Amino acid sequence: MEYLSRSEAETEALGARLAAVLSPGTVVAYRGGLGMGKTAFTRGLARGLGFSGRVTSPTFTIVNEYEGGRLPLFHFDMYRLAGADDLFDIGWEEYLDRGGVCAVEWSEQAEEALPPGSVLVSIARAEGAENGRIITIEGATLP
């Protein structure tokens, strides 16, 4: 399904809506360039899962963990990793087994590591709208 977001707040709200339908072990795989709103979408996911703290990009830490909500959220950034082997080296399988939601920015860097049934979220700039984004969600139906 395709959605138009006109602001960061709308992008976050869409993430919160997606969180409502996610179950333990779900992987949310992001595609989209720098500055497209992947972290904003993840802030919404975290809020929708019941996490109320600060959510930041894990660019330098590779993974941030957010617990205390309905499900834990593990937020990965693959931008600095060379591929799926690097993801497995940091314990990818253990994260999948922990019963949370794994949100993966730059997922195309490690497509072969994504389990079947992953939810794909693609974010692209909307033409003619400075802050507008076209967000396509495959693999889940929003409420």
N, C-alpha and C positions, 0 to 999 in steps of 0.2 A: 504494500500500500504506500502511496506517496502523499507526503504532507508538506505544506508550505509553512515555514517558520519566518516570522518577520523580525524576531528579536532573540536575544540570548535567553530572556525569560520564557518565551514560547518554546525554545529548544529544550530548556530544562523541564518545562511542563510536559512535553512529549516524552522525555525520558522517564518522568514519574509515572505516566500512564503505562508505559511499557513495563515498568517494575511490578505493577499490579498483577501481571499475568506470568511472571517468571517463576520457575520452580528450582529447587536445589539442583546444582550441577549444570545449569544453563550457561552457555557461552554466548556473549554478545560480541560479535566481530565487527569492528568499525572499518570503514573505508572513507577516505576524504583527505584532502590536502591540509597543509598547515593553516591554522586559524579558521577552520571550517566549523568548529563547535563541538568536537568530539568530547572534550573535557566538560563543556557545559551540559551536554547530553548526559554524561556520567554523573554530574552533580544532581541532575534530576532523578536518575536511577537510584542514587544513594538516598535521596530524600523520599522517593517512593517506597524504598525498602525500609524506611524508618530511621535512617542515620541522620543525625542533626548536626554533626560536626563539620569542619572544613574539609572540602574535597579539592585536591590539587592534581596537576599533571605529574605522573611518575616518570617523566623524561629521564631524569638522572638516577632515580632509585630503581627503575625498571618496574616495580610493582608497589602499589600502596594498598593497604588493607583497611577496610572500614567495617567495624563490627558494632553490634548493639541494636541492630534493626531486626526485622522479620527474618532476613537472611544476611550472612556476611557478603560483602562485595570486595572482590579482588580486582583492582584496576591496573592493567598492564599497559606498558608503552613499548612497542617493538621497534620504534624508530632507530634506536642505536644498536639493535641486535642484528646479527648477520643472517639468521634464519631459525628454523625450527629446532635445530640442535642446541642453540643457545637457550631457547625457551625451556627445553627439557633439562638443561644444565642447572636452571634456577628452580627446578622442582615443579614444573607444570602439572605433571600427573598427580602430585600430592595436592595441589590447589584444586584440581578437578574433583578429587575424592573428598574434599572437606565440606561439601554440601552447600556451597555458596554460589554466587553468580560471578563469573569471570568476564569482565569487560576488557576487550583487547583493542587498543588503538594500533593502527598500522598493521592490521591482521594479515594483510597480503604478504608481509614479510615471512609469515610462518603458516601459510594456508594448510600445509600437510599435517599440522599439529591440531587443527580444529576438528572437534568431534562431529559426527553426523548430527543433524538437528540444531546446529548453531543458528542463532538469530543474526542475520546480516543487517547492519545499519549503514547505509551509504549517505554521505552528506556532501552536497555540492552547492556552490553559489547560485542563487536565483538571479536570472538575468533581469536587469533594470531595477534591482532592489539592493541598496548598499549593504544592508545587514540581513537581507533575505537569504534563506537557505531552503533547498529542496531536500527533504529527508525521506529516504525510501527504506522501509522496514520489510524484510522478508523473513518468514519463518515464525511469525507471531501475529496474532490479531489483537489490536488494542480495544479496550472497553470504550 
